[in-house]
């Protein structure tokens, strides 16, 4: 039988390297330990990519899936970090990049009745490795919060408008940080936290807590950034807050990088 043509390895004469090429929207089981020592089994959506030298026509897409399935078990944080290196062992590239995003659940007690319920968050790991062995890991949490408008409170006789928002908090760390700790850092920076289950007593508490703690979207990112600056393990961060305004047909947002 004649050998098959390897089209990807054919030369390309346009003299243009590609920064990232690979596969997206791959779903794969993920096992992750939470701060309480329990293991959550979830499903991650992955993107895997490498840079492509200018002399090659294409990359070998099958090798991305090969590297992922070489684990033959659910992914864990340790295998996430080593996955880019596995790509470099299979492909003639200088950099490899892996992103995975997954739902993460926390059991939260209502503030008054202490009734337990699960609240879901989105979490993302972003890992890049080069042939020198240098690795950058970014952990991002997407945290839903409640904010109440200070201006509305100041000018209104009967109340103030509030809304749900999302804080996107991305950090690079000198040592591992629990996902729950980053979530808590964000939640304590808002007017109030969100819960899945609230009885009347709890709803009264959360509503009044938000009223007593009004924050603009600007206040929210500054509150998070202040705590990030004080955190000994956070090397750099990007915090973005977006409020889904309840009295406007647009959203408000703010960003701080530090």
Secondary structure as UniProt FT lines:
FT   HELIX           7..9
FT   STRAND          18..33
FT   TURN            35..36
FT   STRAND          39..52
FT   TURN            54..55
FT   HELIX           61..69
FT   TURN            70..71
FT   HELIX           77..90
FT   STRAND          95..109
FT   TURN            111..113
FT   STRAND          116..130
FT   TURN            131..132
FT   STRAND          135..148
FT   HELIX           150..155
FT   STRAND          162..173
FT   HELIX           179..187
FT   TURN            188..189
FT   HELIX           200..212
FT   HELIX           217..230
FT   TURN            232..233
FT   STRAND          234..243
FT   STRAND          252..257
//
